Amino acid sequence: MSTDPFMDALQQIVGPHGLVADSADRERFERDWRGNYPGRARAVVRPASTGEVAAVVRLCSEHHVPVVPQGGNTGLAGGSSPDDSGLEVVLSLTRMNRVRSISLADETIMVEAGCILQHVQEEAARHNRLFPLSLAAEGTATIGGNLSSNAGGEQVLRYGNARDLTLGLEVVLPDGRVWNGLSPLRKDNTGYDLKHLFIGGEGTLGVITAASLKLFPLPRHQCTAWLGLDTPRQAIDVLMLLRETLGDCVTSFELVGRATLDQVLARIDGTRAPLAEATPWSVLVEVSETARDTRLDARFEAALGDLLERGFVRDAVVAQSSEQAHALWHIRDHVPEAQRRDGPSIKHDLSVPISRIPEFIETTGAALAATFPGIRVICFGHVGDGNLHYNQSKPAHQSDAEFRAQIPRVHDIVHEQVARMHGSISAEHGIGRLKQDALMHYKSAVALDLMARVKRAIDPDNLFNPGRLLPAEAHHQGDIR
Ligand SMILES: Cc1cc2nc3c(=O)[nH]c(=O)nc-3n(C[C@H](O)[C@H](O)[C@H](O)COP(=O)(O)OP(=O)(O)OC[C@H]3O[C@@H](n4cnc5c(N)ncnc54)[C@H](O)[C@@H]3O)c2cc1C
């Protein structure tokens, strides 16, 4: 027994395996993936069932202790780690990692929130089905975190984002009640669709404990190619033409700028340039088909041949084996890691209408270069969804401190362009603690007011992820702007 009744009660609920006591073991739960938000938790608790989650939440509510829900802790917006007050409890779902059921007739899989995304993909594949959510952190990120951040990733173009893939949820509410909305139904018009409040809710409204997810037929054929281009405009043209020719088969369409590719080749061992001659822009494209005997490879190669002939593409390489396809994806998936190894960077995860991507890249690049000579733009993204990761790396001549001092101004320049094009300042990573100022600035007063009212209605004491997504002050004010 300790001298802290709250800790004793927690221990009683979750047992000896459910509390992370050792301070070295706790560290990975207390700091975010990028290391930008190191914190200190009052406790790190790992319940093993929905009942235990509900009991922990009830206890926290009685003691007025804030709760930070956490999955794989790969989030990039500072929403999943505790602050440095030492008051918050990290509620990790990682022990809740069972697949509850799979139904081929319903084409659904029901999983607990702590299931690692890659394991869900593998379980689906074992049943000859596809769970299409796919992102570079899939070996660590969990379904609960994917849904709470409405993750996007590399196959949104064809299958949609986490929101589109979810049929039902089980959620523990801030007062400890459990909402069982684990429906496998594809149609249900009985009022407000409550699951959508929790998807993308960043853990501010409830703890997702399980989800019912959509499955798809497993593709039988897949082709992957790396295309070399001169301009982003060509990328948009190529996307349009490939979709006209191959329809829904176009599964991924990832843009990679030259500086981005160079950074990966320099920082990640074992990578090599896909094309003999470097081009200013590249696209990694994947097409897939579920039907038999479609001759997808021949259709794909004919479409690429046509694009080369008509000058939309300067050079192209088509993967001849799954190893070669993997090597191309390895480059794309290691862009964030290469940037991390390169030193400090400024990140933007934005979306604009697909048609305006070339204009965005041109005008924003020019504005940044004029204000910050030498700044390196690391631009890549899921361009088929209008989503760019538009980041900046430090020029060689600058100190880290000088570079960091520019962050607010760089954000302003980029976000102003996004707003001018009616885009979004967060396409897939969410708001967390990282983007609250921008949210307050760019979101409409009506939308902010509605969001604050929803939060107050469901979490009146502001105990779930306080100060993430919406600023803490917003909770107590009637009109937040
Ligand atoms: C290398 C790398 C690549 C990435 N690529 C992509 C990408 O392509 N697309 C993309 O969308 N994201 C990407 N991300 C961001 C991140 O992986 C995703 O946001 C992922 O969905 C987070 O899952 P997680 O389990 O790690 O969640 P966490 O980081 O643990 O949490 C994320 C948010 O969800 C909340 N949360 C977590 N679990 C629950 C739960 N069960 N109930 C309620 N709230 C919860 C947390 O409080 C936090 O606010 C990438 C990250 C890395 C490191």
Ligand as a Chemical Component Dictionary entry (heavy atoms), coordinates in Angstrom:
data_LIG
# 
_chem_comp.id                   LIG 
_chem_comp.type                 NON-POLYMER 
_chem_comp.pdbx_formal_charge   0 
_chem_comp.three_letter_code    LIG 
# 
loop_
_chem_comp_atom.comp_id 
_chem_comp_atom.atom_id 
_chem_comp_atom.alt_atom_id 
_chem_comp_atom.type_symbol 
_chem_comp_atom.charge 
_chem_comp_atom.model_Cartn_x 
_chem_comp_atom.model_Cartn_y 
_chem_comp_atom.model_Cartn_z 
_chem_comp_atom.pdbx_ordinal 
LIG C1  C1  C 0 6.485  8.097  -39.140 1  
LIG C2  C2  C 0 5.059  8.560  -38.958 2  
LIG C3  C3  C 0 4.222  8.618  -40.067 3  
LIG C4  C4  C 0 2.891  9.016  -39.920 4  
LIG N1  N1  N 0 2.088  9.051  -41.032 5  
LIG C5  C5  C 0 0.803  9.394  -40.890 6  
LIG C6  C6  C 0 -0.064 9.415  -42.033 7  
LIG O1  O1  O 0 0.326  9.126  -43.150 8  
LIG N2  N2  N 0 -1.356 9.754  -41.830 9  
LIG C7  C7  C 0 -1.833 10.096 -40.599 10 
LIG O2  O2  O 0 -3.021 10.393 -40.474 11 
LIG N3  N3  N 0 -1.034 10.113 -39.508 12 
LIG C8  C8  C 0 0.265  9.780  -39.624 13 
LIG N4  N4  N 0 1.074  9.793  -38.526 14 
LIG C9  C9  C 0 0.543  10.239 -37.230 15 
LIG C10 C10 C 0 0.074  9.090  -36.317 16 
LIG O3  O3  O 0 0.725  7.901  -36.599 17 
LIG C11 C11 C 0 -1.409 8.876  -36.453 18 
LIG O4  O4  O 0 -2.050 10.030 -35.991 19 
LIG C12 C12 C 0 -1.945 7.669  -35.696 20 
LIG O5  O5  O 0 -3.278 7.477  -36.102 21 
LIG C13 C13 C 0 -1.898 7.818  -34.189 22 
LIG O6  O6  O 0 -2.170 6.558  -33.579 23 
LIG P1  P1  P 0 -1.616 6.245  -32.119 24 
LIG O7  O7  O 0 -2.200 4.964  -31.661 25 
LIG O8  O8  O 0 -0.142 6.339  -32.081 26 
LIG O9  O9  O 0 -2.264 7.437  -31.279 27 
LIG P2  P2  P 0 -1.639 8.323  -30.158 28 
LIG O10 O10 O 0 -0.464 9.074  -30.680 29 
LIG O11 O11 O 0 -1.412 7.533  -28.932 30 
LIG O12 O12 O 0 -2.836 9.342  -29.901 31 
LIG C14 C14 C 0 -3.267 10.255 -30.873 32 
LIG C15 C15 C 0 -4.473 11.046 -30.318 33 
LIG O13 O13 O 0 -5.560 10.164 -30.105 34 
LIG C16 C16 C 0 -5.917 10.091 -28.713 35 
LIG N5  N5  N 0 -6.178 8.677  -28.444 36 
LIG C17 C17 C 0 -5.353 7.621  -28.611 37 
LIG N6  N6  N 0 -5.997 6.475  -28.343 38 
LIG C18 C18 C 0 -7.251 6.809  -27.980 39 
LIG C19 C19 C 0 -8.402 6.062  -27.587 40 
LIG N7  N7  N 0 -8.399 4.742  -27.544 41 
LIG N8  N8  N 0 -9.526 6.746  -27.273 42 
LIG C20 C20 C 0 -9.571 8.097  -27.321 43 
LIG N9  N9  N 0 -8.505 8.849  -27.687 44 
LIG C21 C21 C 0 -7.373 8.210  -28.024 45 
LIG C22 C22 C 0 -4.741 10.669 -27.967 46 
LIG O14 O14 O 0 -5.154 11.268 -26.749 47 
LIG C23 C23 C 0 -4.208 11.686 -28.958 48 
LIG O15 O15 O 0 -4.953 12.868 -28.880 49 
LIG C24 C24 C 0 2.408  9.399  -38.641 50 
LIG C25 C25 C 0 3.252  9.330  -37.533 51 
LIG C26 C26 C 0 4.559  8.933  -37.681 52 
LIG C27 C27 C 0 5.421  8.862  -36.465 53 
# 
loop_
_chem_comp_bond.comp_id 
_chem_comp_bond.atom_id_1 
_chem_comp_bond.atom_id_2 
_chem_comp_bond.value_order 
_chem_comp_bond.pdbx_ordinal 
LIG C1  C2  SING 1  
LIG C2  C3  SING 2  
LIG C2  C26 DOUB 3  
LIG C3  C4  DOUB 4  
LIG C4  N1  SING 5  
LIG C4  C24 SING 6  
LIG N1  C5  DOUB 7  
LIG C5  C6  SING 8  
LIG C5  C8  SING 9  
LIG C6  O1  DOUB 10 
LIG C6  N2  SING 11 
LIG N2  C7  SING 12 
LIG C7  O2  DOUB 13 
LIG C7  N3  SING 14 
LIG N3  C8  DOUB 15 
LIG C8  N4  SING 16 
LIG N4  C9  SING 17 
LIG N4  C24 SING 18 
LIG C9  C10 SING 19 
LIG C10 O3  SING 20 
LIG C10 C11 SING 21 
LIG C11 O4  SING 22 
LIG C11 C12 SING 23 
LIG C12 O5  SING 24 
LIG C12 C13 SING 25 
LIG C13 O6  SING 26 
LIG O6  P1  SING 27 
LIG P1  O7  DOUB 28 
LIG P1  O8  SING 29 
LIG P1  O9  SING 30 
LIG O9  P2  SING 31 
LIG P2  O10 DOUB 32 
LIG P2  O11 SING 33 
LIG P2  O12 SING 34 
LIG O12 C14 SING 35 
LIG C14 C15 SING 36 
LIG C15 O13 SING 37 
LIG C15 C23 SING 38 
LIG O13 C16 SING 39 
LIG C16 N5  SING 40 
LIG C16 C22 SING 41 
LIG N5  C17 SING 42 
LIG N5  C21 SING 43 
LIG C17 N6  DOUB 44 
LIG N6  C18 SING 45 
LIG C18 C19 SING 46 
LIG C18 C21 DOUB 47 
LIG C19 N7  SING 48 
LIG C19 N8  DOUB 49 
LIG N8  C20 SING 50 
LIG C20 N9  DOUB 51 
LIG N9  C21 SING 52 
LIG C22 O14 SING 53 
LIG C22 C23 SING 54 
LIG C23 O15 SING 55 
LIG C24 C25 DOUB 56 
LIG C25 C26 SING 57 
LIG C26 C27 SING 58 
# 
